[in-house]
Amino acid sequence: MLRNYLLIAWRNLKRHRAFSLINILGLAIGMAAFMLIGSYVANELSQDRFHQNLDRIYQIGRNDGNATPGALADFVQSRLPEIQKTVRIDYWSGASSSLKYQEKAFTVKDIVFADAAVLEVFTFPVMKGNVRTTLQAPFSMALTEKEARKIFGQEDPIGKVVRFNDQYAFTITAVIEDVPANSSIPLRGLASFSSLDGMFKYPVSADWSGSYYQTFLLLPGQHDKQRLEQKVNRIILSREGENTVSDQKALPPIYHLYTLEDVYFNHSLGHPKHGTWSFVYASILVALIILFVAIINFINLSTARSSQRAKEVGVRKMLGSTRSNLVRQFITESVMISGIAVLIAITVAQILLPLFNDLIDAQLQFNYTRPLFMVLLVSGAVVVGIVAGSYPAFYLTAFNPAKVLYHRAAKGPRGQGFRKALIVFQFSISTVLLVGSLTIIRQMEYVRHKDLGLNKEQVLWFPMNEAVSKKADVLKEKLLQQPGIQKFSSSRFNEPGSANSWSFEHNGKDVALYPILADPDFLGVMGLRLLEGRNFSWNLATDKGRAAILNETAVRSFELQNPIGKEIDTPEGKLTVVGIVKDFNLQSLHHQIEPFALVYSPRFNVANVKISPENLDQTLAYLQKTWNEVSPNSPLAYQFLDESFDQLYQSDRRFGKIVGVFTLVALLITCLGLFGLVLFSTEQRTKEVGIRKVLGASVVHILSLLTKEIAVLVVVANLIAWPVGWYVMNRWLRDFAYRINLDWWIFLAAAGLLIFVALLTVGYQTWQAARQNPVKALRYE
């Protein structure tokens, strides 16, 4: 019986080649898009799954961010026995670091300083070395397999000594497996956290003065997160004098326990390159929408051909076929189409995968050797075939055989009304996607051009190791001799989006202040606008380490009246306010402007350089030459400030690209189905067109007659889609503290584009039908 069903299905596919091709192509494109987006979603949802203790690892963070003091880890572990292990992590600031082996220096990104327990809490498998002793000693380091091979080639790296930033000697004690890209902790090297004591010349592990480090906890298998969070708040507040540990009153939580999932999907906790939950949900929705649009095409074309299949159904029923047999026949046919479409979709998706990876900056791949993957493909083909074929099957098999044989079936408005509703639904979806694409494009343009209160154009920055920092004056003098280099400043300005905070009490309330240690030239390089007071002075010794310049938000946060000359008691000591600058934003526009304080301090590790746009290549060559003279044994790793800001929106741009590209895919599938319907409709109305032309109708009149219905459907679809698009994009824009308004022209532009594409799709076929010789039309059938 199944063989008979397949044979009949194959004959039907061959008999109606045009409609079969449109159905198969529509489903194949939809499935290929679903596979590509699905691979992205699967990659995002598999974040950190390689950690064996995933459900037991938490990060301590505050209401104002996830940076914590270096002393916090030992403090909470010593007072809470349910905490099995703690790990502190310091993401080394700067674009990259250099590791020098023998006479050759290598640039290595994402070197992370961590406690020795990191290899026991997290699953970073050790390929060479001892897990328990790898990071115990100061100035010990583990490298990923890829980085170890890059530096040491075929040599055994264990026991080898490398110079970190041409300054500190680290011994390689282990090689670990390469860390997956979808890790909430990106790393290519692990250095012992105890090394920081010697590097910073003070005991980091006992430091409460500043929040610079990430603190992770490993809890037992059975644990109460909410209760432990309350305990963490109580003991920390007890140390700060806010409460006693025995006090059982409910306190508003200041400290929170975040899962690695929170760290990965929350931009304020993790890395801006990662996505967010809203992006994942939206991507899933887009994938389902595209697949659904393809299924709608199948249903539309199948029901449109109902009059052609009606006689077949009638004859089969007269010969004794039951409705269930006919339903199985039509379902088998749709599953066959779906199966063929899946094979084409696999090929298309594999061809487009490299382009998709380039589009979203990922390294996705299809693993055809996994049984689960193949089961999903086969079951997906069957499910799509059943879903797409169910309505046509039950619709076509419901015909009364007597009416069919008298040509009275499938000619009423029932099928047409349903098809029109599906077309409206398709165009409504396309309109929402178009509104979304246009909104995302506008928001990204707004982000790119918004005044941040500082000058990010033609400014570059690069990290300086301690040896170079000591010669910063020499470097500055040499660089300013080049006409293309206009200004130079030394600072501890971390890359945008990574500022650390001082958390302390001021006038009875908890406040957070984001310090930037900088010299007097920093304002000029960054283009900060002084509103009151003065800049730091090179000639006033009292300014160093004691003077501060606040932004407007900091003045409001500290409730300072007449702030010039006022003192602020911070964890780093008393600071005297000497100036006020206009607000500037060093975070992404997802966040409100934070309270910043510029502090004149000699502790610098970053150079900020303002350059001229003219003769840029010559200027950069001179910068490289001068750096080699000052620091010949470490590579120069600079970044342009505008590019650093752009990196804060990597996931937003990735999501925008996904929505934009697959909006075009949805439009393509919709237009493909529309073309098939128009092709069928013009064939059915050939005699009507001929009669109208004989009676004097012009080509323009007939053309408007055939296209008017489509234009009306598109207008109705837009009226339905506009409120949905407005609601959805307003929800998306809420993630930005600074955002555009949804202007009316966005919706009109989406409507105009959709009408143009729809009319372009049906134009050629309707034009051919309108110009046809009426004599030939009346001979039709």
C-alpha positions in Angstrom: 0.0 0.0 0.0 2.8 2.4 0.9 4.5 1.6 -2.4 1.3 2.5 -4.2 1.0 5.8 -2.3 4.6 6.7 -3.2 4.1 5.8 -6.8 1.0 7.9 -7.2 2.6 10.8 -5.3 5.6 10.7 -7.7 3.3 10.7 -10.7 1.5 13.8 -9.4 4.8 15.6 -8.8 5.9 14.9 -12.4 2.5 15.8 -13.9 2.5 19.3 -12.2 6.1 20.2 -12.4 5.8 24.0 -11.9 3.7 23.8 -8.8 5.8 20.9 -7.4 9.0 22.9 -8.0 7.5 26.0 -6.3 6.4 23.9 -3.3 9.7 22.1 -3.0 11.8 25.3 -3.3 9.6 27.2 -0.8 9.9 24.4 1.8 13.6 23.9 1.1 14.4 27.6 1.5 12.4 27.7 4.7 14.0 24.6 6.1 17.5 25.8 5.2 16.9 29.1 7.0 15.5 27.2 10.0 18.6 25.0 10.1 20.9 28.0 10.0 19.1 29.9 12.7 18.6 26.7 14.7 22.4 26.1 14.7 22.9 29.6 16.1 20.3 29.1 18.8 21.6 25.6 19.7 25.1 27.1 20.0 23.9 29.9 22.3 21.8 27.5 24.5 24.8 25.1 24.9 26.8 27.8 26.6 29.0 26.5 29.4 27.4 23.0 29.1 30.9 21.5 29.1 31.3 22.4 32.8 30.5 19.4 34.9 29.6 21.5 37.9 27.4 23.9 35.9 24.4 23.8 38.2 26.6 24.4 41.3 28.6 27.4 40.2 27.5 30.9 41.1 29.0 34.4 40.8 28.7 37.0 43.5 27.6 40.4 42.1 26.2 43.7 43.4 23.2 45.7 42.3 25.7 48.0 40.4 27.7 45.2 38.6 29.6 42.0 39.1 33.0 43.4 40.2 34.0 42.6 43.8 36.9 43.2 46.1 39.8 40.8 46.2 39.2 39.9 49.8 35.6 38.9 49.4 36.2 35.3 48.3 38.2 34.2 51.4 35.9 36.2 53.7 32.7 34.5 52.6 34.2 31.0 52.4 35.6 31.3 55.9 32.2 32.2 57.3 29.9 30.0 55.2 30.9 26.3 55.4 28.4 25.3 52.7 30.7 27.1 50.2 33.0 24.3 49.0 35.4 26.4 46.9 35.9 30.0 45.8 37.6 31.3 42.6 38.6 34.9 41.9 39.1 35.9 38.3 40.7 39.0 36.9 40.2 39.6 33.2 43.5 41.3 32.4 42.7 44.8 31.0 44.0 45.8 27.6 43.5 44.8 24.0 45.9 41.9 24.4 49.1 40.8 26.2 52.4 39.6 25.0 54.2 36.4 25.9 57.9 36.3 24.9 59.6 33.0 24.5 63.4 33.1 23.9 63.7 35.9 21.4 60.3 35.9 19.9 57.2 37.7 21.3 53.6 36.6 20.7 50.3 38.5 21.1 47.8 36.5 23.2 44.3 37.7 24.0 42.1 36.7 26.9 44.8 35.9 29.6 42.8 35.4 32.8 44.3 35.5 36.3 42.5 33.0 38.5 42.9 31.1 41.8 44.3 27.5 41.6 40.8 26.1 42.3 39.6 27.3 38.9 40.5 24.0 37.3 38.5 22.1 40.0 35.4 24.4 39.9 35.3 24.8 36.2 35.9 22.1 33.6 38.9 23.2 31.6 40.4 19.8 31.0 44.2 19.6 31.6 46.0 17.8 28.8 49.5 18.2 30.4 50.3 19.1 34.0 48.7 18.5 37.4 45.3 19.9 38.0 45.8 20.6 41.8 49.2 22.2 41.5 49.0 24.0 38.2 48.3 27.5 39.5 49.4 27.1 43.1 52.7 29.0 42.8 52.9 32.7 42.0 53.9 33.4 38.4 52.7 30.1 37.0 50.6 29.9 33.9 48.5 27.4 31.8 47.9 27.9 28.1 45.3 26.5 25.8 46.5 23.9 23.3 46.2 26.3 20.4 48.3 29.0 22.1 50.9 26.6 23.4 51.3 25.2 19.9 51.6 28.8 18.5 54.4 29.7 21.0 56.3 26.5 21.4 55.6 24.5 18.3 56.4 20.9 18.8 58.3 21.5 22.0 56.9 20.4 25.4 55.8 23.7 27.0 55.8 22.3 30.6 58.5 24.0 32.6 59.3 26.6 30.0 59.5 30.3 31.0 57.8 33.1 29.1 57.9 36.8 29.8 54.5 38.4 30.3 54.4 41.8 28.7 58.2 41.8 28.7 58.2 42.3 32.4 57.3 39.2 34.5 58.7 35.7 34.1 55.9 33.0 34.2 56.5 29.3 34.2 54.2 27.2 32.1 52.8 24.5 34.3 49.9 23.0 32.2 48.3 22.9 28.8 44.5 22.9 28.8 42.0 22.1 26.0 40.8 25.0 23.9 37.8 26.7 25.4 34.6 26.8 23.3 33.6 30.1 21.9 30.3 30.0 23.7 31.9 30.1 27.1 30.9 32.8 29.6 34.6 33.0 30.6 36.6 33.4 27.4 40.3 32.6 27.9 43.4 31.5 26.1 45.7 31.5 29.1 45.3 31.0 32.9 47.8 32.8 35.2 47.9 32.3 39.0 45.9 34.9 40.9 48.6 35.0 43.6 50.9 36.6 40.9 48.9 39.8 41.2 50.3 40.4 44.7 53.8 40.7 43.3 52.8 42.6 40.2 50.7 45.2 42.1 53.1 45.3 45.1 50.3 44.9 47.6 48.2 41.9 49.0 45.3 41.7 46.6 43.7 38.8 48.5 43.3 41.1 51.6 42.2 44.2 49.6 38.7 45.7 50.3 39.3 49.1 48.8 38.2 48.6 45.2 36.0 46.2 43.2 38.1 44.9 40.4 37.6 41.1 40.4 35.0 38.4 39.6 34.2 36.0 42.5 32.7 32.6 41.8 31.4 30.0 44.3 31.1 26.2 44.1 28.1 25.0 46.2 27.2 21.4 47.1 24.8 19.4 45.0 21.9 20.1 47.4 21.8 23.8 48.1 19.3 26.7 48.7 20.4 29.6 46.5 18.0 32.1 48.0 18.9 31.3 51.6 22.7 31.4 50.8 22.2 34.8 49.1 20.6 36.1 52.3 23.5 34.8 54.3 26.1 36.4 52.0 24.3 39.7 52.3 24.2 39.5 56.1 27.9 38.6 56.6 29.1 41.3 54.2 26.8 43.9 55.7 28.0 42.8 59.1 31.6 43.5 58.1 30.5 46.9 56.8 28.8 47.7 60.1 25.3 47.7 58.6 23.9 44.8 60.5 24.8 41.8 62.7 24.9 38.2 61.5 22.3 37.2 64.1 19.8 39.8 62.9 17.0 37.9 61.2 15.2 40.8 59.6 14.7 40.7 55.9 17.1 43.0 54.2 17.0 44.4 50.7 19.6 42.4 48.9 22.7 44.3 47.7 24.7 41.2 46.7 23.3 38.5 44.4 24.2 35.0 43.3 24.2 34.7 39.5 24.4 31.5 37.5 26.8 31.2 34.5 23.7 31.4 32.4 23.1 34.9 33.9 26.7 35.8 33.2 26.5 34.7 29.6 23.2 36.3 28.7 23.3 39.5 30.8 25.5 42.2 29.2 26.1 43.9 32.5 27.6 40.7 33.9 29.2 39.1 30.9 30.7 39.9 27.5 28.9 42.1 25.0 29.8 39.6 22.2 27.4 37.1 23.7 23.7 37.3 23.0 20.8 37.9 25.4 17.8 35.8 26.2 15.7 38.2 24.2 17.9 37.6 21.1 17.6 33.8 21.5 13.8 34.0 21.9 13.5 36.3 18.9 15.8 34.1 16.8 13.7 31.1 17.6 10.6 33.1 16.7 12.1 34.2 13.4 13.1 30.6 12.5 9.6 29.3 13.2 8.0 32.2 11.3 10.0 31.5 8.2 9.2 27.7 8.4 5.6 28.6 8.9 5.5 30.9 5.9 6.9 28.1 3.8 4.2 25.7 5.1 1.5 28.3 4.4 2.8 28.4 0.8 2.4 24.7 0.5 -1.2 24.8 1.9 -2.1 27.7 -0.3 -0.9 26.1 -3.5 -2.4 22.7 -2.6 -5.8 24.2 -1.9 -5.6 26.4 -5.0 -5.3 23.3 -7.1 -8.4 21.7 -5.4 -10.5 22.0 -8.6 -7.9 20.1 -10.5 -7.6 17.3 -7.9 -11.4 17.2 -7.3 -12.1 14.8 -10.1 -9.3 12.5 -8.9 -10.9 12.5 -5.4 -14.4 11.9 -6.9 -13.3 9.0 -9.1 -11.4 7.4 -6.3 -14.4 7.7 -4.0 -16.7 6.2 -6.6 -14.3 3.3 -7.0 -14.5 2.6 -3.3 -11.6 4.5 -1.7 -12.4 5.6 1.9 -11.6 9.1 3.1 -8.9 7.7 5.4 -7.1 6.1 2.4 -7.3 9.4 0.5 -6.0 11.3 3.5 -3.0 8.9 3.7 -2.4 9.4 0.0 -2.2 13.2 0.3 -0.2 13.1 3.5 2.3 10.7 1.8 2.6 13.1 -1.1 3.3 16.1 1.2 5.8 14.0 3.2 7.6 13.1 -0.1 7.7 16.8 -1.0 9.0 17.6 2.4 11.7 14.9 2.2 12.9 16.1 -1.1 12.9 19.7 0.3 15.0 18.5 3.3 17.7 17.0 1.1 17.9 20.3 -0.9 17.8 22.3 2.4 20.7 20.4 3.8 22.8 21.2 0.7 21.7 24.9 0.6 22.4 25.3 4.4 25.8 23.6 4.1 26.8 25.9 1.2 25.5 29.0 3.0 27.0 28.1 6.4 30.4 29.8 5.8 28.6 33.0 4.7 26.3 32.7 7.8 29.3 32.3 10.1 30.9 35.4 8.6 27.6 37.3 8.9 27.3 36.6 12.7 31.0 36.2 13.5 30.7 32.6 14.7 32.2 29.1 14.0 29.0 27.1 13.6 29.0 23.7 12.0 26.6 20.8 11.3 27.5 17.5 12.8 26.0 14.9 10.5 27.7 12.1 12.3 25.6 12.6 15.4 22.6 10.3 15.5 20.5 12.9 17.2 21.1 15.3 14.3 20.0 12.8 11.7 16.9 11.8 13.8 15.9 15.5 14.0 16.3 15.9 10.2 14.2 12.9 9.4 11.6 13.6 12.0 11.5 17.2 11.0 10.8 16.2 7.4 8.0 14.0 8.5 6.5 16.5 10.9 6.7 19.4 8.3 5.1 17.1 5.7 2.3 16.1 8.0 1.6 19.7 9.2 1.8 21.1 5.7 -0.3 18.4 4.1 -3.0 17.9 6.8 -5.3 20.7 5.8 -5.1 20.1 2.0 -5.6 16.4 2.7 -8.8 16.8 4.8 -10.0 19.7 2.6 -9.7 17.8 -0.7 -11.1 14.5 0.6 -14.2 16.2 1.9 -15.7 16.7 -1.6 -18.9 15.1 -2.4 -18.2 12.7 -5.3 -21.6 13.4 -7.0 -21.0 17.2 -7.0 -17.4 16.7 -8.1 -18.5 14.8 -11.2 -21.0 17.5 -12.0 -18.2 20.2 -11.7 -19.8 21.8 -8.7 -17.1 21.2 -6.1 -14.3 23.6 -5.0 -15.8 26.5 -6.8 -17.3 28.3 -3.8 -15.8 31.1 -1.7 -14.7 28.8 1.1 -11.3 27.8 -0.3 -10.6 31.3 -1.6 -11.4 33.0 1.7 -9.0 30.7 3.5 -6.3 31.3 1.0 -6.7 35.0 1.2 -6.5 34.8 5.0 -3.2 32.9 4.7 -1.8 35.4 2.2 -2.7 38.2 4.6 -1.0 36.4 7.4 2.1 35.9 5.3 2.3 39.6 4.4 1.6 40.6 8.0 4.6 38.5 9.1 6.8 40.1 6.4 5.7 43.6 7.4 6.5 42.9 11.1 10.0 41.7 10.1 10.5 44.7 7.8 9.5 47.1 10.6 11.9 45.2 12.9 14.8 45.4 10.4 14.3 49.1 9.7 14.1 49.8 13.4 17.2 47.9 14.2 19.1 49.6 11.4 18.0 53.0 12.7 18.9 52.2 16.3 22.4 51.0 15.3 22.9 54.2 13.3 21.7 56.2 16.4 24.2 54.3 18.6 27.0 54.9 16.1 26.4 58.7 15.8 25.1 59.6 19.3 27.2 62.2 21.2 28.7 60.3 24.1 30.1 63.4 25.7 33.6 62.5 24.6 35.5 62.3 21.4 35.9 58.7 20.1 37.0 59.5 16.6 40.7 59.5 15.7 41.6 58.4 19.2 43.5 55.2 19.8 44.7 53.5 22.9 47.1 50.8 23.8 48.2 49.0 27.0 51.6 49.8 28.5 53.5 47.4 30.7 55.2 48.7 33.8 58.5 49.2 32.0 56.9 51.3 29.4 54.9 53.2 31.9 58.0 54.3 33.6 59.2 55.7 30.3 55.8 57.2 29.4 57.3 60.7 29.3 60.0 59.6 26.8 57.3 57.9 24.7 55.2 61.0 24.8 58.0 63.3 23.8 59.0 61.1 20.9 55.4 60.7 19.6 54.5 64.4 19.7 57.4 65.1 17.4 55.2 63.5 14.6 52.7 66.1 13.2 50.1 63.4 12.8 50.0 62.8 16.6 48.3 65.7 18.2 47.9 64.8 21.9 49.1 62.1 24.3 47.8 61.1 27.7 48.6 58.3 30.2 45.7 56.8 32.2 44.2 53.6 33.6 41.3 53.9 31.2 40.0 50.4 30.6 38.3 49.6 27.3 34.7 50.9 27.1 32.2 48.8 29.0 34.7 47.4 31.5 35.0 50.1 34.1 35.4 49.0 37.7 33.8 50.8 40.6 34.4 51.9 44.2 31.5 51.0 46.4 31.2 52.9 49.7 28.9 54.8 52.0 28.3 58.6 51.5 26.0 60.5 53.7 24.4 57.4 55.0 23.7 55.7 51.7 25.5 53.2 49.5 27.0 54.8 46.4 29.2 53.6 43.5 31.8 55.7 41.9 33.7 54.7 38.7 37.3 56.0 38.9 39.5 56.8 35.9 43.1 57.4 36.9 44.5 59.9 34.4 47.0 62.7 33.9 46.1 66.3 33.0 46.1 65.7 29.3 43.3 63.1 29.4 40.6 65.7 29.1 42.1 67.1 25.9 42.7 63.7 24.3 39.2 62.5 25.1 37.4 65.8 24.3 35.8 66.0 27.7 34.1 69.4 28.3 34.9 71.2 31.5 31.8 72.9 33.0 33.1 74.2 36.3 36.4 74.5 38.1 39.7 73.5 36.5 41.7 70.7 35.0 44.5 68.9 36.9 47.7 70.8 37.0 51.2 69.4 36.2 52.7 71.8 38.6 50.5 71.2 41.7 51.9 68.3 43.7 48.7 68.4 45.8 46.7 67.3 42.8 48.4 63.9 42.5 46.3 61.2 44.2 44.1 63.8 45.9 42.3 65.8 43.2 39.2 64.6 41.4 37.1 65.8 38.5 33.5 64.5 38.6 30.9 64.2 35.9 27.4 65.6 36.3 25.9 62.3 37.3 28.5 61.9 40.1 27.6 65.3 41.4 23.9 64.4 41.5 24.7 61.0 43.0 26.7 62.5 45.9 24.1 65.3 46.2 26.9 67.9 46.2 25.9 71.6 46.3 28.7 73.9 45.1 30.9 70.9 44.6 34.2 72.7 43.8 36.5 72.3 46.8 34.3 69.6 48.5 35.9 66.4 49.8 34.7 62.9 49.1 35.9 60.1 51.4 36.5 57.1 49.1 38.1 53.7 49.7 41.3 55.2 48.1 41.3 58.1 50.5 39.9 61.7 50.5 39.5 63.3 47.2 39.0 67.1 46.6 36.7 68.0 43.8 38.5 70.5 41.5 36.4 70.4 38.4 33.1 69.2 36.8 32.9 67.8 33.3 29.8 67.3 31.2 28.4 63.7 31.4 30.1 61.1 29.2 29.2 57.5 28.6 31.9 54.8 28.7 29.3 52.0 28.8 27.0 50.9 26.0 23.8 52.8 25.4 22.0 49.9 27.0 23.0 51.5 30.3 22.5 54.9 31.9 25.5 57.1 32.4 27.4 56.1 35.5 29.0 58.5 38.1 32.6 58.9 37.0 35.5 60.5 38.7 38.8 61.4 37.0 41.6 61.1 39.5 45.1 62.4 38.9 47.3 59.5 39.8 50.7 58.3 38.5 49.5 54.7 38.4 49.1 54.4 34.6 48.9 51.3 32.3 47.2 52.7 29.2 48.3 55.3 26.6 45.6 57.4 24.9 46.6 59.2 21.7 44.7 61.7 19.6 45.8 61.5 15.9 45.1 63.4 12.7 43.1 61.8 10.0 45.6 62.9 7.4 48.5 60.6 6.5 47.1 57.9 8.8 49.3 55.1 7.5 52.4 57.2 8.0 51.3 58.2 11.5 50.7 54.6 12.5 54.0 53.5 11.1 55.8 56.2 13.2 53.9 55.0 16.3 55.0 51.4 15.7 58.6 52.6 15.1 58.7 54.7 18.3 57.2 51.8 20.3 59.9 49.4 19.1 62.5 51.9 20.2 61.0 52.2 23.7 59.9 48.6 24.1 61.7 46.4 21.5 60.7 43.1 23.2 57.0 43.4 23.3 54.4 43.9 20.5 52.3 47.1 20.2 48.6 46.2 20.4 46.5 49.3 19.8 42.8 49.8 19.2 40.9 52.7 17.9 38.4 54.0 20.4 35.4 54.0 18.0 36.1 50.4 17.2 36.2 49.6 20.9 32.8 51.2 21.4 31.5 49.3 18.4 32.4 46.0 20.1 29.9 46.8 22.8 27.1 46.2 20.2 28.4 43.0 18.6 25.4 40.9 19.7 22.9 43.7 18.7 24.4 43.9 15.3 24.5 40.1 15.0 20.8 40.0 15.9 20.1 42.8 13.4 21.9 40.9 10.6 19.9 37.7 11.4 16.6 39.6 11.3 17.5 41.6 8.2 18.8 38.6 6.1 15.9 36.3 7.1 13.4 39.1 6.5 14.5 38.9 2.9 14.2 35.1 3.0 10.7 35.3 4.4 9.8 37.8 1.6 11.4 35.5 -1.0 9.3 32.6 0.2 6.2 34.7 0.3 6.7 36.0 -3.2 7.5 32.5 -4.4 4.1 31.3 -3.1 2.4 34.4 -4.4 3.9 33.8 -7.9 2.6 30.3 -7.8 -0.9 31.5 -6.9 -0.9 34.2 -9.5 0.3 31.6 -12.1 -2.6 29.3 -11.2 -5.1 32.2 -11.0 -4.3 33.6 -14.4 -4.6 30.1 -15.9 -8.0 29.7 -14.3 -9.2 33.2 -15.5 -7.8 33.0 -19.1 -11.3 32.7 -20.6 -12.6 35.6 -18.4 -9.7 37.8 -19.6 -10.5 37.0 -23.2 -14.1 37.8 -22.9 -13.3 41.2 -21.2 -10.9 42.1 -24.0 -13.5 41.2 -26.6 -16.0 43.5 -24.8 -13.5 46.4 -25.0 -11.5 46.2 -21.8 -8.0 47.8 -22.1 -4.8 46.1 -21.0 -4.4 48.6 -18.1 -8.0 47.8 -16.9 -7.3 44.1 -17.0 -3.9 44.6 -15.3 -5.5 46.6 -12.5 -8.2 43.9 -12.2 -5.7 41.1 -11.7 -3.4 43.1 -9.3 -6.0 45.0 -7.3 -6.8 42.0 -5.1 -3.2 41.5 -4.2 -2.7 45.2 -3.4 -5.8 45.1 -1.1 -4.5 42.1 0.7 -1.2 43.8 1.3 -2.9 46.9 2.7 -5.0 44.8 5.0 -1.9 42.9 6.1 -0.1 46.1 7.0 -3.0 47.4 9.0 -2.9 44.2 11.0 1.0 44.1 11.3 1.6 47.8 12.3 0.3 47.4 15.9 2.2 44.2 16.3 5.4 45.7 14.9 5.1 48.7 17.1 4.6 46.6 20.2 7.4 44.2 19.5 10.0 46.8 18.6 9.1 49.0 21.5 9.8 46.0 23.7 13.2 45.5 22.0 14.1 49.2 22.3 13.5 49.1 26.1 16.8 47.3 26.4 18.5 50.6 25.5 18.6 53.4 28.0 19.1 55.8 25.0 17.0 54.9 21.9 15.2 56.2 18.9 11.5 56.9 18.6 9.4 54.7 16.4 8.5 57.2 13.6 5.5 56.8 11.4 7.6 56.7 8.2 9.2 53.3 9.3 5.7 51.7 9.0 4.9 53.5 5.7 8.3 52.5 4.3 7.7 48.8 5.2 4.2 49.0 3.6 5.6 50.7 0.4 8.4 48.2 0.1 6.0 45.2 0.5 3.5 46.5 -2.0 6.3 47.2 -4.5 7.7 43.6 -4.1 4.3 42.0 -4.3 3.3 43.9 -7.4 6.7 43.2 -8.9 6.1 39.5 -8.2 2.7 39.3 -9.9 3.4 42.0 -12.5 5.0 40.0 -15.3 2.5 37.1 -15.2 -0.5 39.5 -15.1 1.0 41.6 -17.9 1.3 38.5 -20.0 -2.2 37.5 -19.3 -3.6 41.0 -20.0 -1.7 41.2 -23.4 -2.8 37.7 -24.6 -4.8 37.5 -27.8 -8.5 37.0 -26.9 -9.0 34.5 -29.7 -6.4 32.2 -28.1 -8.0 32.8 -24.7 -11.5 31.8 -25.9 -10.1 28.6 -27.4 -8.7 27.7 -24.0 -10.2 24.5 -22.6 
